[in-house]
Amino acid sequence: MTTVVVVQPLLALIAGLMILVFPRFLNYVIAAFLILFGLAGLFPNLIGG
């Protein structure tokens, strides 16, 4: 469970940096972020082991 807590802020940081660097890809970055955030919430043991 603690791995999920670490993964989600890391994903948010990466998504934020990508939006700053590539503003045209905003829709793709948000979509990928939401999908990964949702998967991390649904399957916490998959990431944490």
PDBQT receptor file of N, H, CA, C and O in Angstrom, charges set to zero:
ATOM      1  N   MET A   1       0.817  -1.191   0.000  1.00  0.00    +0.000 N 
ATOM      2  CA  MET A   1       0.000   0.000   0.000  1.00  0.00    +0.000 C 
ATOM      3  C   MET A   1       0.865   1.261   0.000  1.00  0.00    +0.000 C 
ATOM      4  O   MET A   1       0.503   2.254  -0.632  1.00  0.00    +0.000 OA
ATOM      5  N   THR A   2       1.994   1.237   0.695  1.00  0.00    +0.000 N 
ATOM      6  H   THR A   2       2.288   0.431   1.208  1.00  0.00    +0.000 HD
ATOM      7  CA  THR A   2       2.835   2.424   0.720  1.00  0.00    +0.000 C 
ATOM      8  C   THR A   2       3.438   2.716  -0.650  1.00  0.00    +0.000 C 
ATOM      9  O   THR A   2       3.750   3.869  -0.951  1.00  0.00    +0.000 OA
ATOM     10  N   THR A   3       3.606   1.698  -1.478  1.00  0.00    +0.000 N 
ATOM     11  H   THR A   3       3.353   0.762  -1.233  1.00  0.00    +0.000 HD
ATOM     12  CA  THR A   3       4.140   1.934  -2.818  1.00  0.00    +0.000 C 
ATOM     13  C   THR A   3       3.159   2.753  -3.645  1.00  0.00    +0.000 C 
ATOM     14  O   THR A   3       3.581   3.609  -4.424  1.00  0.00    +0.000 OA
ATOM     15  N   VAL A   4       1.878   2.514  -3.497  1.00  0.00    +0.000 N 
ATOM     16  H   VAL A   4       1.536   1.819  -2.865  1.00  0.00    +0.000 HD
ATOM     17  CA  VAL A   4       0.865   3.273  -4.232  1.00  0.00    +0.000 C 
ATOM     18  C   VAL A   4       0.908   4.735  -3.822  1.00  0.00    +0.000 C 
ATOM     19  O   VAL A   4       0.746   5.623  -4.659  1.00  0.00    +0.000 OA
ATOM     20  N   VAL A   5       1.124   4.987  -2.549  1.00  0.00    +0.000 N 
ATOM     21  H   VAL A   5       1.255   4.266  -1.869  1.00  0.00    +0.000 HD
ATOM     22  CA  VAL A   5       1.197   6.358  -2.061  1.00  0.00    +0.000 C 
ATOM     23  C   VAL A   5       2.396   7.071  -2.684  1.00  0.00    +0.000 C 
ATOM     24  O   VAL A   5       2.330   8.274  -2.939  1.00  0.00    +0.000 OA
ATOM     25  N   VAL A   6       3.479   6.355  -2.929  1.00  0.00    +0.000 N 
ATOM     26  H   VAL A   6       3.532   5.378  -2.722  1.00  0.00    +0.000 HD
ATOM     27  CA  VAL A   6       4.672   6.936  -3.539  1.00  0.00    +0.000 C 
ATOM     28  C   VAL A   6       4.493   7.078  -5.049  1.00  0.00    +0.000 C 
ATOM     29  O   VAL A   6       4.998   8.035  -5.635  1.00  0.00    +0.000 OA
ATOM     30  N   VAL A   7       3.793   6.160  -5.681  1.00  0.00    +0.000 N 
ATOM     31  H   VAL A   7       3.383   5.383  -5.205  1.00  0.00    +0.000 HD
ATOM     32  CA  VAL A   7       3.634   6.175  -7.133  1.00  0.00    +0.000 C 
ATOM     33  C   VAL A   7       2.747   7.331  -7.585  1.00  0.00    +0.000 C 
ATOM     34  O   VAL A   7       3.056   7.983  -8.583  1.00  0.00    +0.000 OA
ATOM     35  N   GLN A   8       1.677   7.593  -6.891  1.00  0.00    +0.000 N 
ATOM     36  H   GLN A   8       1.426   7.063  -6.081  1.00  0.00    +0.000 HD
ATOM     37  CA  GLN A   8       0.726   8.608  -7.329  1.00  0.00    +0.000 C 
ATOM     38  C   GLN A   8       1.314  10.019  -7.345  1.00  0.00    +0.000 C 
ATOM     39  O   GLN A   8       1.111  10.727  -8.332  1.00  0.00    +0.000 OA
ATOM     40  N   PRO A   9       2.033  10.471  -6.309  1.00  0.00    +0.000 N 
ATOM     41  CA  PRO A   9       2.653  11.797  -6.414  1.00  0.00    +0.000 C 
ATOM     42  C   PRO A   9       3.731  11.849  -7.490  1.00  0.00    +0.000 C 
ATOM     43  O   PRO A   9       3.923  12.886  -8.124  1.00  0.00    +0.000 OA
ATOM     44  N   LEU A  10       4.428  10.749  -7.699  1.00  0.00    +0.000 N 
ATOM     45  H   LEU A  10       4.272   9.906  -7.184  1.00  0.00    +0.000 HD
ATOM     46  CA  LEU A  10       5.442  10.694  -8.749  1.00  0.00    +0.000 C 
ATOM     47  C   LEU A  10       4.796  10.831 -10.122  1.00  0.00    +0.000 C 
ATOM     48  O   LEU A  10       5.311  11.546 -10.981  1.00  0.00    +0.000 OA
ATOM     49  N   LEU A  11       3.676  10.154 -10.332  1.00  0.00    +0.000 N 
ATOM     50  H   LEU A  11       3.258   9.574  -9.633  1.00  0.00    +0.000 HD
ATOM     51  CA  LEU A  11       2.949  10.294 -11.592  1.00  0.00    +0.000 C 
ATOM     52  C   LEU A  11       2.447  11.721 -11.783  1.00  0.00    +0.000 C 
ATOM     53  O   LEU A  11       2.477  12.244 -12.897  1.00  0.00    +0.000 OA
ATOM     54  N   ALA A  12       1.992  12.347 -10.720  1.00  0.00    +0.000 N 
ATOM     55  H   ALA A  12       1.967  11.922  -9.815  1.00  0.00    +0.000 HD
ATOM     56  CA  ALA A  12       1.518  13.726 -10.815  1.00  0.00    +0.000 C 
ATOM     57  C   ALA A  12       2.656  14.672 -11.178  1.00  0.00    +0.000 C 
ATOM     58  O   ALA A  12       2.472  15.591 -11.976  1.00  0.00    +0.000 OA
ATOM     59  N   LEU A  13       3.820  14.452 -10.602  1.00  0.00    +0.000 N 
ATOM     60  H   LEU A  13       3.970  13.706  -9.953  1.00  0.00    +0.000 HD
ATOM     61  CA  LEU A  13       4.976  15.289 -10.904  1.00  0.00    +0.000 C 
ATOM     62  C   LEU A  13       5.411  15.124 -12.356  1.00  0.00    +0.000 C 
ATOM     63  O   LEU A  13       5.692  16.112 -13.035  1.00  0.00    +0.000 OA
ATOM     64  N   ILE A  14       5.468  13.897 -12.832  1.00  0.00    +0.000 N 
ATOM     65  H   ILE A  14       5.240  13.094 -12.280  1.00  0.00    +0.000 HD
ATOM     66  CA  ILE A  14       5.849  13.641 -14.226  1.00  0.00    +0.000 C 
ATOM     67  C   ILE A  14       4.822  14.247 -15.175  1.00  0.00    +0.000 C 
ATOM     68  O   ILE A  14       5.191  14.858 -16.177  1.00  0.00    +0.000 OA
ATOM     69  N   ALA A  15       3.545  14.084 -14.871  1.00  0.00    +0.000 N 
ATOM     70  H   ALA A  15       3.245  13.587 -14.056  1.00  0.00    +0.000 HD
ATOM     71  CA  ALA A  15       2.503  14.644 -15.734  1.00  0.00    +0.000 C 
ATOM     72  C   ALA A  15       2.590  16.167 -15.766  1.00  0.00    +0.000 C 
ATOM     73  O   ALA A  15       2.442  16.773 -16.827  1.00  0.00    +0.000 OA
ATOM     74  N   GLY A  16       2.825  16.783 -14.625  1.00  0.00    +0.000 N 
ATOM     75  H   GLY A  16       2.945  16.291 -13.762  1.00  0.00    +0.000 HD
ATOM     76  CA  GLY A  16       2.956  18.233 -14.575  1.00  0.00    +0.000 C 
ATOM     77  C   GLY A  16       4.142  18.736 -15.376  1.00  0.00    +0.000 C 
ATOM     78  O   GLY A  16       4.038  19.744 -16.075  1.00  0.00    +0.000 OA
ATOM     79  N   LEU A  17       5.265  18.043 -15.279  1.00  0.00    +0.000 N 
ATOM     80  H   LEU A  17       5.349  17.224 -14.711  1.00  0.00    +0.000 HD
ATOM     81  CA  LEU A  17       6.449  18.434 -16.051  1.00  0.00    +0.000 C 
ATOM     82  C   LEU A  17       6.219  18.260 -17.550  1.00  0.00    +0.000 C 
ATOM     83  O   LEU A  17       6.653  19.089 -18.350  1.00  0.00    +0.000 OA
ATOM     84  N   MET A  18       5.541  17.188 -17.925  1.00  0.00    +0.000 N 
ATOM     85  H   MET A  18       5.188  16.514 -17.276  1.00  0.00    +0.000 HD
ATOM     86  CA  MET A  18       5.270  16.971 -19.346  1.00  0.00    +0.000 C 
ATOM     87  C   MET A  18       4.343  18.052 -19.894  1.00  0.00    +0.000 C 
ATOM     88  O   MET A  18       4.504  18.486 -21.035  1.00  0.00    +0.000 OA
ATOM     89  N   ILE A  19       3.378  18.487 -19.094  1.00  0.00    +0.000 N 
ATOM     90  H   ILE A  19       3.247  18.135 -18.167  1.00  0.00    +0.000 HD
ATOM     91  CA  ILE A  19       2.477  19.556 -19.534  1.00  0.00    +0.000 C 
ATOM     92  C   ILE A  19       3.253  20.861 -19.713  1.00  0.00    +0.000 C 
ATOM     93  O   ILE A  19       2.996  21.615 -20.651  1.00  0.00    +0.000 OA
ATOM     94  N   LEU A  20       4.202  21.127 -18.815  1.00  0.00    +0.000 N 
ATOM     95  H   LEU A  20       4.412  20.514 -18.053  1.00  0.00    +0.000 HD
ATOM     96  CA  LEU A  20       5.006  22.339 -18.950  1.00  0.00    +0.000 C 
ATOM     97  C   LEU A  20       5.906  22.292 -20.185  1.00  0.00    +0.000 C 
ATOM     98  O   LEU A  20       6.065  23.297 -20.878  1.00  0.00    +0.000 OA
ATOM     99  N   VAL A  21       6.491  21.134 -20.459  1.00  0.00    +0.000 N 
ATOM    100  H   VAL A  21       6.363  20.318 -19.896  1.00  0.00    +0.000 HD
ATOM    101  CA  VAL A  21       7.429  21.007 -21.578  1.00  0.00    +0.000 C 
ATOM    102  C   VAL A  21       6.686  20.876 -22.906  1.00  0.00    +0.000 C 
ATOM    103  O   VAL A  21       7.077  21.483 -23.903  1.00  0.00    +0.000 OA
ATOM    104  N   PHE A  22       5.627  20.093 -22.918  1.00  0.00    +0.000 N 
ATOM    105  H   PHE A  22       5.309  19.599 -22.109  1.00  0.00    +0.000 HD
ATOM    106  CA  PHE A  22       4.873  19.832 -24.145  1.00  0.00    +0.000 C 
ATOM    107  C   PHE A  22       3.409  20.224 -23.963  1.00  0.00    +0.000 C 
ATOM    108  O   PHE A  22       2.571  19.340 -23.785  1.00  0.00    +0.000 OA
ATOM    109  N   PRO A  23       3.071  21.499 -24.000  1.00  0.00    +0.000 N 
ATOM    110  CA  PRO A  23       1.677  21.897 -23.722  1.00  0.00    +0.000 C 
ATOM    111  C   PRO A  23       0.681  21.386 -24.762  1.00  0.00    +0.000 C 
ATOM    112  O   PRO A  23      -0.510  21.293 -24.469  1.00  0.00    +0.000 OA
ATOM    113  N   ARG A  24       1.134  21.058 -25.952  1.00  0.00    +0.000 N 
ATOM    114  H   ARG A  24       2.102  21.134 -26.190  1.00  0.00    +0.000 HD
ATOM    115  CA  ARG A  24       0.202  20.543 -26.969  1.00  0.00    +0.000 C 
ATOM    116  C   ARG A  24      -0.295  19.140 -26.642  1.00  0.00    +0.000 C 
ATOM    117  O   ARG A  24      -1.330  18.714 -27.155  1.00  0.00    +0.000 OA
ATOM    118  N   PHE A  25       0.426  18.426 -25.803  1.00  0.00    +0.000 N 
ATOM    119  H   PHE A  25       1.267  18.772 -25.386  1.00  0.00    +0.000 HD
ATOM    120  CA  PHE A  25       0.056  17.057 -25.455  1.00  0.00    +0.000 C 
ATOM    121  C   PHE A  25      -0.759  16.994 -24.168  1.00  0.00    +0.000 C 
ATOM    122  O   PHE A  25      -0.810  15.951 -23.515  1.00  0.00    +0.000 OA
ATOM    123  N   LEU A  26      -1.388  18.094 -23.804  1.00  0.00    +0.000 N 
ATOM    124  H   LEU A  26      -1.346  18.941 -24.335  1.00  0.00    +0.000 HD
ATOM    125  CA  LEU A  26      -2.127  18.175 -22.552  1.00  0.00    +0.000 C 
ATOM    126  C   LEU A  26      -3.188  17.077 -22.433  1.00  0.00    +0.000 C 
ATOM    127  O   LEU A  26      -3.295  16.434 -21.389  1.00  0.00    +0.000 OA
ATOM    128  N   ASN A  27      -3.961  16.860 -23.479  1.00  0.00    +0.000 N 
ATOM    129  H   ASN A  27      -3.874  17.382 -24.327  1.00  0.00    +0.000 HD
ATOM    130  CA  ASN A  27      -5.022  15.844 -23.425  1.00  0.00    +0.000 C 
ATOM    131  C   ASN A  27      -4.452  14.450 -23.204  1.00  0.00    +0.000 C 
ATOM    132  O   ASN A  27      -5.001  13.673 -22.422  1.00  0.00    +0.000 OA
ATOM    133  N   TYR A  28      -3.360  14.127 -23.883  1.00  0.00    +0.000 N 
ATOM    134  H   TYR A  28      -2.914  14.758 -24.518  1.00  0.00    +0.000 HD
ATOM    135  CA  TYR A  28      -2.754  12.803 -23.748  1.00  0.00    +0.000 C 
ATOM    136  C   TYR A  28      -2.142  12.608 -22.365  1.00  0.00    +0.000 C 
ATOM    137  O   TYR A  28      -2.251  11.531 -21.778  1.00  0.00    +0.000 OA
ATOM    138  N   VAL A  29      -1.506  13.639 -21.853  1.00  0.00    +0.000 N 
ATOM    139  H   VAL A  29      -1.417  14.514 -22.329  1.00  0.00    +0.000 HD
ATOM    140  CA  VAL A  29      -0.883  13.538 -20.534  1.00  0.00    +0.000 C 
ATOM    141  C   VAL A  29      -1.948  13.352 -19.461  1.00  0.00    +0.000 C 
ATOM    142  O   VAL A  29      -1.791  12.519 -18.569  1.00  0.00    +0.000 OA
ATOM    143  N   ILE A  30      -3.021  14.116 -19.543  1.00  0.00    +0.000 N 
ATOM    144  H   ILE A  30      -3.149  14.792 -20.268  1.00  0.00    +0.000 HD
ATOM    145  CA  ILE A  30      -4.093  13.986 -18.552  1.00  0.00    +0.000 C 
ATOM    146  C   ILE A  30      -4.763  12.616 -18.650  1.00  0.00    +0.000 C 
ATOM    147  O   ILE A  30      -5.057  11.989 -17.632  1.00  0.00    +0.000 OA
ATOM    148  N   ALA A  31      -5.002  12.157 -19.874  1.00  0.00    +0.000 N 
ATOM    149  H   ALA A  31      -4.763  12.666 -20.700  1.00  0.00    +0.000 HD
ATOM    150  CA  ALA A  31      -5.618  10.838 -20.048  1.00  0.00    +0.000 C 
ATOM    151  C   ALA A  31      -4.731   9.736 -19.477  1.00  0.00    +0.000 C 
ATOM    152  O   ALA A  31      -5.215   8.859 -18.762  1.00  0.00    +0.000 OA
ATOM    153  N   ALA A  32      -3.453   9.776 -19.785  1.00  0.00    +0.000 N 
ATOM    154  H   ALA A  32      -3.060  10.488 -20.366  1.00  0.00    +0.000 HD
ATOM    155  CA  ALA A  32      -2.528   8.755 -19.271  1.00  0.00    +0.000 C 
ATOM    156  C   ALA A  32      -2.452   8.825 -17.746  1.00  0.00    +0.000 C 
ATOM    157  O   ALA A  32      -2.445   7.797 -17.069  1.00  0.00    +0.000 OA
ATOM    158  N   PHE A  33      -2.395  10.043 -17.214  1.00  0.00    +0.000 N 
ATOM    159  H   PHE A  33      -2.401  10.879 -17.764  1.00  0.00    +0.000 HD
ATOM    160  CA  PHE A  33      -2.338  10.211 -15.767  1.00  0.00    +0.000 C 
ATOM    161  C   PHE A  33      -3.573   9.633 -15.094  1.00  0.00    +0.000 C 
ATOM    162  O   PHE A  33      -3.461   8.922 -14.096  1.00  0.00    +0.000 OA
ATOM    163  N   LEU A  34      -4.738   9.930 -15.629  1.00  0.00    +0.000 N 
ATOM    164  H   LEU A  34      -4.828  10.508 -16.440  1.00  0.00    +0.000 HD
ATOM    165  CA  LEU A  34      -5.970   9.424 -15.024  1.00  0.00    +0.000 C 
ATOM    166  C   LEU A  34      -6.062   7.909 -15.108  1.00  0.00    +0.000 C 
ATOM    167  O   LEU A  34      -6.516   7.262 -14.164  1.00  0.00    +0.000 OA
ATOM    168  N   ILE A  35      -5.639   7.342 -16.222  1.00  0.00    +0.000 N 
ATOM    169  H   ILE A  35      -5.271   7.868 -16.988  1.00  0.00    +0.000 HD
ATOM    170  CA  ILE A  35      -5.657   5.881 -16.367  1.00  0.00    +0.000 C 
ATOM    171  C   ILE A  35      -4.706   5.237 -15.363  1.00  0.00    +0.000 C 
ATOM    172  O   ILE A  35      -5.077   4.283 -14.678  1.00  0.00    +0.000 OA
ATOM    173  N   LEU A  36      -3.480   5.754 -15.274  1.00  0.00    +0.000 N 
ATOM    174  H   LEU A  36      -3.178   6.529 -15.830  1.00  0.00    +0.000 HD
ATOM    175  CA  LEU A  36      -2.512   5.171 -14.338  1.00  0.00    +0.000 C 
ATOM    176  C   LEU A  36      -2.926   5.390 -12.887  1.00  0.00    +0.000 C 
ATOM    177  O   LEU A  36      -2.738   4.508 -12.049  1.00  0.00    +0.000 OA
ATOM    178  N   PHE A  37      -3.483   6.548 -12.587  1.00  0.00    +0.000 N 
ATOM    179  H   PHE A  37      -3.636   7.264 -13.268  1.00  0.00    +0.000 HD
ATOM    180  CA  PHE A  37      -3.966   6.839 -11.233  1.00  0.00    +0.000 C 
ATOM    181  C   PHE A  37      -5.104   5.887 -10.871  1.00  0.00    +0.000 C 
ATOM    182  O   PHE A  37      -5.157   5.379  -9.751  1.00  0.00    +0.000 OA
ATOM    183  N   GLY A  38      -6.005   5.648 -11.808  1.00  0.00    +0.000 N 
ATOM    184  H   GLY A  38      -5.961   6.061 -12.718  1.00  0.00    +0.000 HD
ATOM    185  CA  GLY A  38      -7.115   4.728 -11.567  1.00  0.00    +0.000 C 
ATOM    186  C   GLY A  38      -6.652   3.297 -11.381  1.00  0.00    +0.000 C 
ATOM    187  O   GLY A  38      -7.146   2.592 -10.501  1.00  0.00    +0.000 OA
ATOM    188  N   LEU A  39      -5.705   2.859 -12.206  1.00  0.00    +0.000 N 
ATOM    189  H   LEU A  39      -5.304   3.432 -12.921  1.00  0.00    +0.000 HD
ATOM    190  CA  LEU A  39      -5.173   1.504 -12.065  1.00  0.00    +0.000 C 
ATOM    191  C   LEU A  39      -4.443   1.330 -10.738  1.00  0.00    +0.000 C 
ATOM    192  O   LEU A  39      -4.556   0.286 -10.096  1.00  0.00    +0.000 OA
ATOM    193  N   ALA A  40      -3.698   2.346 -10.327  1.00  0.00    +0.000 N 
ATOM    194  H   ALA A  40      -3.606   3.195 -10.848  1.00  0.00    +0.000 HD
ATOM    195  CA  ALA A  40      -3.003   2.272  -9.044  1.00  0.00    +0.000 C 
ATOM    196  C   ALA A  40      -4.000   2.196  -7.890  1.00  0.00    +0.000 C 
ATOM    197  O   ALA A  40      -3.727   1.554  -6.876  1.00  0.00    +0.000 OA
ATOM    198  N   GLY A  41      -5.148   2.845  -8.039  1.00  0.00    +0.000 N 
ATOM    199  H   GLY A  41      -5.370   3.366  -8.863  1.00  0.00    +0.000 HD
ATOM    200  CA  GLY A  41      -6.167   2.780  -7.001  1.00  0.00    +0.000 C 
ATOM    201  C   GLY A  41      -6.924   1.469  -6.982  1.00  0.00    +0.000 C 
ATOM    202  O   GLY A  41      -7.296   0.973  -5.918  1.00  0.00    +0.000 OA
ATOM    203  N   LEU A  42      -7.155   0.901  -8.172  1.00  0.00    +0.000 N 
ATOM    204  H   LEU A  42      -6.853   1.304  -9.036  1.00  0.00    +0.000 HD
ATOM    205  CA  LEU A  42      -7.903  -0.354  -8.241  1.00  0.00    +0.000 C 
ATOM    206  C   LEU A  42      -7.053  -1.567  -7.886  1.00  0.00    +0.000 C 
ATOM    207  O   LEU A  42      -7.542  -2.520  -7.280  1.00  0.00    +0.000 OA
ATOM    208  N   PHE A  43      -5.799  -1.527  -8.261  1.00  0.00    +0.000 N 
ATOM    209  H   PHE A  43      -5.402  -0.753  -8.753  1.00  0.00    +0.000 HD
ATOM    210  CA  PHE A  43      -4.930  -2.687  -8.067  1.00  0.00    +0.000 C 
ATOM    211  C   PHE A  43      -3.681  -2.304  -7.275  1.00  0.00    +0.000 C 
ATOM    212  O   PHE A  43      -2.577  -2.354  -7.816  1.00  0.00    +0.000 OA
ATOM    213  N   PRO A  44      -3.831  -1.923  -6.009  1.00  0.00    +0.000 N 
ATOM    214  CA  PRO A  44      -2.653  -1.489  -5.238  1.00  0.00    +0.000 C 
ATOM    215  C   PRO A  44      -1.641  -2.606  -5.016  1.00  0.00    +0.000 C 
ATOM    216  O   PRO A  44      -0.442  -2.339  -4.932  1.00  0.00    +0.000 OA
ATOM    217  N   ASN A  45      -2.095  -3.842  -4.921  1.00  0.00    +0.000 N 
ATOM    218  H   ASN A  45      -3.069  -4.059  -4.990  1.00  0.00    +0.000 HD
ATOM    219  CA  ASN A  45      -1.172  -4.950  -4.697  1.00  0.00    +0.000 C 
ATOM    220  C   ASN A  45      -0.383  -5.309  -5.953  1.00  0.00    +0.000 C 
ATOM    221  O   ASN A  45       0.676  -5.930  -5.862  1.00  0.00    +0.000 OA
ATOM    222  N   LEU A  46      -0.881  -4.928  -7.109  1.00  0.00    +0.000 N 
ATOM    223  H   LEU A  46      -1.741  -4.423  -7.183  1.00  0.00    +0.000 HD
ATOM    224  CA  LEU A  46      -0.178  -5.207  -8.350  1.00  0.00    +0.000 C 
ATOM    225  C   LEU A  46       1.135  -4.430  -8.398  1.00  0.00    +0.000 C 
ATOM    226  O   LEU A  46       2.148  -4.961  -8.854  1.00  0.00    +0.000 OA
ATOM    227  N   ILE A  47       1.130  -3.199  -7.943  1.00  0.00    +0.000 N 
ATOM    228  H   ILE A  47       0.308  -2.768  -7.573  1.00  0.00    +0.000 HD
ATOM    229  CA  ILE A  47       2.336  -2.374  -7.944  1.00  0.00    +0.000 C 
ATOM    230  C   ILE A  47       3.191  -2.673  -6.719  1.00  0.00    +0.000 C 
ATOM    231  O   ILE A  47       4.417  -2.727  -6.812  1.00  0.00    +0.000 OA
ATOM    232  N   GLY A  48       2.556  -2.864  -5.592  1.00  0.00    +0.000 N 
ATOM    233  H   GLY A  48       1.560  -2.820  -5.517  1.00  0.00    +0.000 HD
ATOM    234  CA  GLY A  48       3.285  -3.059  -4.343  1.00  0.00    +0.000 C 
ATOM    235  C   GLY A  48       3.819  -4.458  -4.124  1.00  0.00    +0.000 C 
ATOM    236  O   GLY A  48       4.659  -4.660  -3.247  1.00  0.00    +0.000 OA
ATOM    237  N   GLY A  49       3.364  -5.417  -4.884  1.00  0.00    +0.000 N 
ATOM    238  H   GLY A  49       2.682  -5.252  -5.597  1.00  0.00    +0.000 HD
ATOM    239  CA  GLY A  49       3.882  -6.776  -4.719  1.00  0.00    +0.000 C 
ATOM    240  C   GLY A  49       3.014  -7.602  -3.917  1.00  0.00    +0.000 C 
ATOM    241  O   GLY A  49       3.314  -8.774  -3.688  1.00  0.00    +0.000 OA
TER     242      GLY A  49
